[in-house]
Structure formats: C-alpha cells, structure tokens
C-alpha cells in the first residue's frame, strides 16, 4: 500500500471559509429592536374570549368575578389543610408501641375463641351492659392491634349502613369516641387515637349527609324532587328529608355520654343546613357543652375537631373560635397554677399536657386570622382582652403559648405598628406554658418580614438586648439573637452586633456549647458569612474568631464550607494568611470526614476544597505554590477530585513557568514529576486524560523522555479499565475514544526514540485495543481509523504542525529513510485488516453503515487507491448502501470523494452502482 501524499497547507487554505469584517462584535449588546407598528384590531363584539395579553379597558360595567365559584373552589381547601395538619401532627407526636387501657371493651378484643357472636352484636351488648365486659386493672395491647380494632369497627359501621341498619351504625359510632375514655390517661395515646376516631366520625358524617341529601332530591320510588344547589336553603328541603334529619339529631341528643355526643353532633354538623339557614347557634351550644369535658387534652382535641367540622359550613362566624381560645386559656391557667395535677389517680406531666394542647391552639389561631381585615383583627384582639382602646395592645398578661401562636398568625402590618406594645405583652407573659425567649425570637423573625423604621428596630433591639443580658443559658440567648441578626445586619447596627457577639463568646467560654445549642450558633455564623463580601471583614469582627474556636461537629463543617465558598467567590486567593487559614479549614473538613467515616455523597466538600486549591495564586513565587500543592496532597489525600485539581494546578504552574521571561527547566521538571507521581493514586477512569495532559506539558518543556514515559503510562492504564464492570456511561465511552484520538494527534509531534521501533506507541495502542474484548466494534472502528490517519501523517515529508521548534519531528529525523515508511506501511496494513473486521462485527445495521463510510473515508484520505484498495472501498460502499438510505448525505459525499480520489474505471463503477 502506498500512502497518499498530502499538502496540509494547501488543504487548509482550500477548506478555510472566507473572512469578512463584521459590522459589530458578536459579544456586544444587540441594538434595540425597531418599534412595532400599531395594528388596528377590529372587535367583532365577541366578549366570550378574554385575551390575557390585552390591557384592560377600565369598563365600569364589566362583570364582577363569580364569588360563588370562588367559594366553591375554597371549600375544598380546608380539607387539604386539615390533611396536611394531621400528618404534621402525627410526626410531631410519635406513636407509642403499647397502648394502656383501663378496661378492655370488645372493640379491642380479637374475635374468635372468646366471642362466638358476630362483631356488631358484641358491640351492641357491650353498649347496653358496659359493666358486663369491664375488667379489673389496666391492660395493654400493641398500637398495631389497637389500630386494627378501630379499622374493624369502621368496617362494621359501613356494613351495618349498607344493610340499611342505621340504628346499629349509630350505636357502633358511639363506641369510637368512647374509646378515648378507656385509655389509661396516656395522653399521647389519646392524641393518636383521636386522629383515627376523627376518620370514623368523618365517615359517619358523610354517610348521613348523603342519605338526607338523597331524600331531599329523590322520592322513595326514585322520582326526582329537585337538584339541590351548592348554596341551597332550608326551605328547599322536603318534609321527609327534614324529618330524617331531626331524627338523627334527636338520637344523638339522647346519648348520655358527653364526649361521644359532642363528637357525633360535630360529625353531622353540616346537616343543620337542611333545617336552618344559619346553623351558627349550634356551634355556640357545642362550645358550651365542651366546657363540661374534664380531661384537658380530650377537651382540646374535641375543640380541634370542632374547628375542622365548622369549615364544612358554607359560611361561619369566628366568634365560636374566639370563645374556644378563651376557654383553652382558662384551662391552661388552671393547669399551670396547680402545684400537682391528677386525673384518675394518675399524675400528669404539665409540660406534656400543654405541648399536646398546642396543636389545637395553632390550628384555631390560623382559622381565626385567615383573611381578616384590619378592623376584624382589632375586634378579635379586643374580644381576647388584648386591646385597651381598639388601637393599642395593652400591657396585660397572656398565656405564653397562646401569645406565641397569636403573634405567629397576626398580619405583619399589625405586628409592625404595635411592636412596642407586643414587647410589653411578652414581658408580662412569664408562665411555664412556653419559653418567653421563644416569643422574643418569633417577634424578631416577624419584624424581618417587612422593612420597619430604623428607630423602631433600634428601640426593639435595645429592649431585647436588655432582657437577654440576664440570660444564663446560652441556648436561650442564641435562639433570640439568631432571630434578630438579620435585622441588625440589614440596618448596619454594628454596636448591637458587637454586643451579641460578646454575649455569645462570654457564655460559650464559661459553660461550653452543647450539641443542642450548636444549630442556633451555626445559623447565626452562616448569616454573618452570607452578609459580608470579604472574609477579612468577618474575621475582623470582635469575638468572631473566639466563637469559631468553640464550634465542633456537623455545624462546624457547615460553617467551614460556607467560609470556603465565600473565599473562592471573588477571584484568586493570594494572601498567605488567608491561604493558611483556608488550608487548615480544608484539613479539618477532610479529617472530620475520615474520623467520622462520613461519605461525601454529593461531593460538596470535595468540590469546595478543590475550588479553593484551584483559586490559590502565589504569583511569581511558583516554588512556594508547588510546595503548597505538595502539602495538599499529603494532608488531603482522601479526596479523589482534589488530586485531579492538584495535577491540573501543577501542569498549569509548569506552563506559567515556560511563559515567564526566565525559563525554569528544573522547576518544570519538578511540576511534571509531581503530576506523574500523583496520577497513579487517582481513579483509573481519569488516569488516561491526566497522563496525556502531563505528557503534553512535558513535551512543551522539552522533556521528551518524560513525555515518552507518560505516554507509555497512559496506554498502560487502559489495561485497568473494563466497561463490563458497569461504571462507564455512554458519555464516558465517547470521552475515552475522544481522548485516544487526541493521543493519536499528539503522537504526530512526538519524535521517535532511536532505541525503540518507529511505530512503538501506535503499535502498543493497536495491540492493546485489539486484545481488550470490552472495546466494542464502533469504538474499534474510530480508534483504528485514528491510528491509520496517524501513520499516514507520519509518512509525509512535512508534518502539519510542531509544538516545540527545538525538538525535531519525525519528518526531519527519518527524512529519506525508506525503512521508516516500510514500517509505517506494514503496521497500516495490519490495522486496516482489523478495521474492516470491526465494521462487519457491528450488530446494528444503522451503526454498521456509518462505520463502513468512516472506514471508506479513512482509506480514501490515507492511501493511493490501487485496484485492491478500490475493491475494499466498493465493498464498504455496498455495506453502507445495504444499511442506509440511498439518499443519505454521508453516503453520497463519500461516493463523491471516491470518484475524486480513485481511477476513472473505479469511479464509473461506483457511480453506476448507486
């Protein structure tokens, strides 16, 4: 085979696009577009279609929005809120494994050996004669069994209802809330049971509602009376439906036990709409009835369910909710004022009681202030006794936990305009229901929601600082100052900032920082780091270094990451002190990961440290920079990504040295040696690219022997790769093939070693690719084509490019050497045979066609087309034609190339074949 002679300069000029001066720089701002012409729109009078891009015409006669549809959409929202609230409630109070009951009703007994009767009959007998089934002492069952029995009760109610046995369904429904009274004063059990019982009550309420509504719309024979609208009135309901509704309320009113009676009436509360247009009086009556419940927790959750059921009414006044809050406040004051609270001879934890009642307060407060106007808010505050003269919040005491959720739900305008009065209110609320410091903390967060006048913020901070100065607990101090840090930074109040930092430092050094206090300290420090632009400004703050010294654990790591990110967002890092500080921070992050055996799954630590190392710049002190890289490799060697950065930085230093006025051959050699030693410790899939990069740097520095060794190492590292292991994606495979082809392009410049064969590197690469089974046919085709093009280029009298003019290329070293071209041709023939074999091994038809065209182009560009090679090209063209469309542009361009490169007879054969 004879290589085709190439004139690379002429080919470059012939293929270069003509260059014309552009009117504007491609990266400059584009000129403003010309104004659009006005178009007269002809309105055909169709008002059904509303164009959202057309401006309003301010027509006073425009139709108002349909509030009925809006209300209908809102009606579904409380259900979603309720579901979300219940889910959060269960997460806040985990379920206990065992449930204690003072008696074992049949609802909680397994059916089977002990009871031969059907489940509904057993429930009814126990209801008629509760003493018969009572057992002495407290029994325990698992929570799973308890929930299972409740599901069985729910199924029994459903079966009785479907069997048209409404009385049985009602009697069974009474059992659900009655279970709360059998629990042996385990308040957590009552809470979690309440959630399950609410489901049963909601189910019963839906069944009753649907039954009465059906009676109102249909007669007994199925004839349609009417179709009730969403906003129907009591006069629209027929007498039969009203009678059924009265019967249900009468049956529930006959229930002797107070708790079941309230729950049952709440369940069917929307049914009052069939009897009354304004059923709000029933709500007030139920609120009064709830005052008769002796258990504070059961009373609170009964009111919570009441607030939920009232949301089902089309409209309701919030007066009953305000009354509920006042009643709960009285109950809380009784609990907090009692020295020892007992219920059924069981001592209750007052703090636990209050915490269990908190969700009720939270939900009712949200329901009260949802969508209220300023006047309505004032009315509510006045009704709660917190307004003196309908304008200012008075200096009266309020239960802390009630005040907390009131402050959380108040409109921000009310909070901002009454902030001083709120401070007084917090000051006078010192009971044990909720930490006073948490109310100060909440006030700080609320104030940050709106831009408040500086004098108001300063007055608040003066008062808060005065109060917290008396705190001994670091945890309480941190929780408060963390909430006001944003306000301090926003208004640039350096005096207050120095005060709180000094207070933190003093308390931290006196008593240390516990794990519970660390998150608050972390939050405050992160806010400081996010506010300042320069790291020097943060560390120049009084007491800040001392505060950093007391941090540890995960919070310390989070702060360190923020410091690294802050230091690397403003360009290069040149200050030696900053570099040393960040290096120590990086080392601590690295050591913490290793000591705690923490996996950096998202790579955040590795990326931050790598970016810091990449941003370090010692300027002209390149030796010091290389020494820094050596220290990083020794101290931070666990991070694989960092070691890649070290190699890139070292190679960049070598290039920087080569570009300097004074050449530093020894320094370049040190950089190359550093990279060469570091690369083997990096993951195998990244070694090839790094070896190749370092070889290019060594070659630019005139270190030919180092470059040869690095190329040899790059080829050898391919032995360790195995795609079958599954750690390579298609992108990785394409990247590897691209890197190997890049190596072939680099080998054009590398001179041959007289002690080695001329084709040493191409032959080693070819042998490796041929011996590894995981190289797929498509990969082999691309790599073998690159090797053939490499050998063709090396055979030319003048190479297309040289990187270092001081290093002679093979065109000079082997000029006129016939054995040189023979050795290149011999290897080319062998590679060509394997290339053709790889094309035929491809199972995919479309891929095989493309591969055949790639091989054909490679042959036509590399060799003079003799009859033998022309026959090979014709075979490849036939293969491509059998796999691709005749109109394929790649196929047609390849045939045109063959007609241009091949003899006339061959060209005629090719053109007629298509």
KEMARVO-25401 format. One record per residue (C-alpha): x, y, z. Coordinates in steps of 0.25 Angstrom, whole numbers, plus 5000, padded with zeros to 4 digits. Example, Ala and Ser with C-alpha at 12.3 -4.5 7.8 and 13.67 -1.06 7.14 Angstrom:
! residues 2
504949825031/505549965029/
END
This chain:
! residues 914
500050005000/500550144996/500250265005/499550384999/500450504999/499750625006/500050775005/499450815018/499650965016/498850965003/497750875008/497650975020/497451095011/496551025001/495550985013/495651115020/494451205020/494551345015/494751445025/493951575025/493951685035/492651685043/491851815046/491851785061/492651705071/491851565073/491851585088/491451735088/490051775093/489051765081/488451895076/487051925081/485951865072/485151955064/483752005070/482651915066/481551965056/480251995063/479151895057/477651935058/476951825064/475451805059/474651755070/473451675065/472751685078/473151545084/473251565098/473351415102/474851415099/475851485108/477151515103/478151515115/479151605107/478151715104/478151825114/476851855122/475951965117/475452005131/474051985127/473152015139/472151925134/473051805134/472451675140/472951655155/473651525158/472751405161/472951395176/472051265176/473151195168/474251255177/473551205189/473351065183/474851055180/475151105194/474250995200/475250885196/476450955202/476150935217/476150785214/477550795209/478050885220/477450785230/478050665224/479450735224/479250785238/478950645243/480150585236/481050685243/480350655256/480650515255/482050545252/482150635264/481650535274/482150395270/481250275273/481650185285/481850035283/480849995294/479450055298/478950055312/477450035315/476750045328/475649945322/475649845311/474449875302/474049775291/474549875281/475949845285/475749695287/476049595276/474849525270/475049375271/475149285283/474649385294/473449425286/472549335277/471549445273/471649545261/472549665263/471349765262/470549685273/471649685282/471849835281/470349855284/470349765296/471549845302/470849975299/469549925306/470349865318/471649925319/471949865333/471849725327/473149745319/473949825329/475149765334/475949805347/477249875345/477949935334/478249855321/479249875310/479149845295/480049885284/479850005276/479649925263/478649835270/477849965274/477850025260/477449895255/476249885264/475850025260/475849985245/474949875249/474049965256/474050055244/473749935235/472549895244/471950025243/472050025228/471449885227/470249925236/470050045228/470049975215/469049875221/468049985224/468249975239/468450115243/468250095257/469349995258/470250095251/469950205261/470150115273/471450065267/471950205264/471750245279/472850145282/473850215275/473950345283/473650265296/475050195294/475750315298/475150305312/475650155313/477150205311/477850195324/478250345324/479350325313/479250465307/480050425295/479150305292/477950395293/478550485283/478850385273/477550305275/476750435273/477350445259/476750305256/475450335262/475350465254/475350385242/474150295247/473350425250/473650485237/473150355230/471950355238/471650505235/471850475220/470850355220/469750435228/469950555219/469850475206/468550405212/467850525215/468250595202/467750485194/466350485202/466350635198/466550615184/465850475181/464550415186/464450275190/464150225176/465350295171/464650415165/465450545165/464950655174/465950755171/467450775169/468050845181/469050955178/470250975186/469651095193/468351035196/467351085207/466551005217/465251045210/465750965198/465750835207/464550745206/463850705219/464250555219/465750595218/465550695229/464850585238/466050495235/467050605239/466250635252/466250485256/467750485255/468050605263/466950545273/467650415274/469050475276/468350575287/467950445294/469350395296/469750415311/471250415310/471650555307/472950535299/472250435289/471050525288/471950655284/472750575274/471450515267/470750645266/472050705261/472150595250/470750635245/470950785247/470750815232/469350745233/468850865241/468750935227/467550845224/466850905236/467351045238/467951155229/468851205240/469351085248/470351165256/469551155269/469851005269/471351035269/471251125281/470451025288/471450915285/472551015290/471851025303/471650875304/473150855302/473350925315/472850805322/473950715318/474950695330/476150645322/476950765317/477550685305/476250625301/475550755302/476650825294/476550725283/475050725283/475150875280/476150845269/475150745262/474050855264/474950955257/475150855246/473650825244/473250965244/474050985232/473050905224/471951005226/471851105215/472051225224/472251235239/472651335249/473951335256/473351365269/473251225274/474751205271/475051325280/474251265291/475051135289/476351215291/475851285303/475351145309/476651085306/477351195312/476551175325/476951025325/478451055323/478451155334/477751055343/478850945339/479951045341/479551095354/479250955361/480450905369/480150765365/479050725355/478450585356/477350515347/476850375351/477950365361/479050375350/480050495351/480150565338/481350645333/480850785332/481850815321/481450695313/479950735315/480250875310/481050825298/479950735294/478950845294/479850935286/479350885272/477950925275/478351065279/479151065266/478051025257/476951105263/477851235262/478151205247/476651195245/476351315253/477251415245/477151355231/476751465222/476351565233/476251715231/476951815240/475651845247/475351705249/476751675255/476551785265/475151735268/475851595271/476951655280/475951735287/475051605290/476251535295/476551655304/477851695298/477351835293/477151955302/476452055293/476351975280/477652035276/478851995285/479151855290/479051865305/480151835316/479351715321/479751575323/479451455314/479751315314/481151305307/480751185297/479451255293/480251385291/481251315283/480251265272/479551395273/480851465269/481151365258/479751385251/479551535253/479751615240/481051675239/480551815238/479851795252/481151745257/482051855252/481051965256/480951905270/482351855273/482651925285/481351885291/481551745287/482951755294/482151795307/481251675305/482351575304/483051635316/481751615325/481551475320/482551395328/481751265331/482351125328/481451085316/482451135306/483851195307/483851345308/485051355299/484351275288/483351395287/484451495287/485051405276/483751405268/483651555269/485051565262/484651475251/483351555249/483951685248/484951645238/483751615228/483551765226/484451885225/484251955238/484752095242/486152095248/485652165261/484652055263/485651945261/486652015270/485652025281/485351875280/486751835280/487051925292/485951855300/486251715295/487751735298/487451785312/486551655314/487451555309/488651615316/488151545328/488051405322/489051305327/488651195317/489451205304/488351135297/487251235300/488251345297/488651285283/487151265280/486851405282/488051475276/487951385263/486551445260/487051585261/488351565254/487751595240/487151725245/488451765251/489151735238/488051805230/488151935237/489651925239/489551935255/491051905258/490851935273/489751835274/490551735266/491751745275/490851735288/490251605284/491651545279/492251585292/491051515300/491151385292/492651385294/492551405309/491451295311/492151195301/493551205308/492851205322/492051075320/492351025307/491450995295/490550875295/490050795283/488650855284/489250995284/490150975272/489050995261/488651125266/490151175267/490251115253/489051195247/489651325253/491051305248/490551265234/489751395233/490951475236/491751405225/490651425215/490551575219/491951615217/492651605204/494051595209/494651485218/495551585225/494351675229/493651555236/494951515244/495151655248/493851655256/494151655271/494051515277/493751445264/495051365264/494751325278/493351285274/493951195263/494851125273/493651075281/492951015269/493050865266/492350745259/491450765247/491150905250/492650935249/492750865236/491550945230/492251075235/493551035229/492851005215/492251145215/493651205218/494251135207/493151175197/493251315202/494751325200/494651265186/493551345180/494351475178/495551425169/496851375172/497451365187/498751425188/498951465203/499851365210/499051375223/497751345216/498351235209/498851175222/497451195229/496751125218/497751015217/497550985232/496050985230/496150895218/496950805226/495950795238/494850765228/495650655222/496050595235/494550605241/494050525229/495150425231/494950415246/493450405246/493450315234/492550415227/492250395212/492250525203/491150475195/490850595188/492350635186/492150775193/493350765202/494250715191/493750825181/493950935191/495350895195/495750865180/495251005177/496051065188/497350995183/497051035169/496851185173/498151195181/499151285173/500551315179/500851405167/502351395163/502651305175/502451185167/503351095176/502451135188/501251095180/501750965177/502150935191/500650975195/500150865185/501150765191/500550805205/499150785200/499450645194/499950605208/498850665216/497650645207/497950515200/496650455203/495950535192/496050485178/495450605172/496550695179/497650605174/497150635159/497150785163/498650775168/499050715155/498350825147/498950925156/500350865155/500350865140/499751005140/500951045148/501950985138/501251055126/501351185134/502851165137/503051135122/502351265118/503251345128/504351435123/505351335131/505251195127/505151095139/505450965133/505750905147/504450955152/503650905140/504350765142/503850775157/502450805153/502450695143/502950595153/501950645164/500850615154/501450475150/501550435164/500150475167/499350425156/499450275159/498650295172/497450355165/496350265160/496750185147/495650245138/496250385140/497750345139/497850335124/497450485122/498350535133/499550455127/499250515114/499150655119/500450645127/501150575115/500750705106/501350795117/502650715118/502750715103/502550875103/503650885113/504650805104/504550675114/504450575103/504850455111/503850495122/502750515111/503050375105/502950315119/501650385122/501050335108/501450195111/500750205125/499550265118/499450145109/499750045120/498650105129/497650055119/497849915124/497149945137/495849995130/494749905128/493449955123/492749825127/492849865141/491749965139/492450095144/492450155130/491350225123/491150245108/491750385111/492950325118/493150235106/493150345096/494050425105/495050315105/495050295090/495250445088/496450445098/497050335090/496850405077/497450525084/498650445087/498850405072/498850555069/499950575079/500850465075/500950535061/501950635069/502650535077/503950495071/504350345070/505350285080/506550235073/506550115083/505150075080/504350035068/503850155059/502350105062/502550075077/501450165082/500450135071/500749985071/500549985086/499250055085/498749965074/499149835081/498449885094/497149915087/497149785079/497349705092/496249765100/494949705098/494149815104/494549905093/493249905084/493349905069/492950045068/494050085077/495050005070/494650065057/494850205062/496150175069/496750095057/496350205047/497150305056/498350215056/498350195041/498250355040/499350365050/500250275042/499850345029/500250475034/501650425040/501950375026/501850515020/503150595016/502650715024/501750695037/500550785039/501050845052/502150855062/501950895077/503450925080/504350975070/505550925077/505050785077/505250725063/504050645057/504050505050/504050585037/505450625040/505950505048/505550405037/505650485025/505950395013/505950275021/505250165013/505150065025/504350175032/503250175022/503250025021/503050005036/501950105035/501250035023/501349895030/500649945042/499650015034/499249895026/499049815039/498249925045/497349935032/497049785033/496549795047/495749925043/495049845033/494749735042/494149825053/493249885043/492649755040/492549715054/491549825058/490149775060/489349895058/489049925043/489050075044/490350085052/491049985043/490650075031/491250195037/492550115041/492650065027/492650205022/493650255033/494650145029/494450175014/494750325016/495950285024/496550195013/496250295002/496950405010/498150325015/498550235003/498650234988/497450154983/498050034976/497149934970/497249854983/496849974992/495750014982/495149874983/495149894998/494550034997/493449974988/493149864998/492949975009/492050055000/491149934997/491149905012/490750055015/489650045004/489049925010/488949985023/488650135020/487650205011/488150234996/487950384999/488750385011/489650505010/490850445017/490750325007/490650424995/491850514999/492750385002/492450334987/492850474982/494150464990/494450324984/494150374970/495150494972/496250404978/496050274970/496450244956/495350264945/494950124944/494750114959/493950244959/493050194948/492750064955/492450144968/491550244961/490750134953/490550054966/489850164973/
END
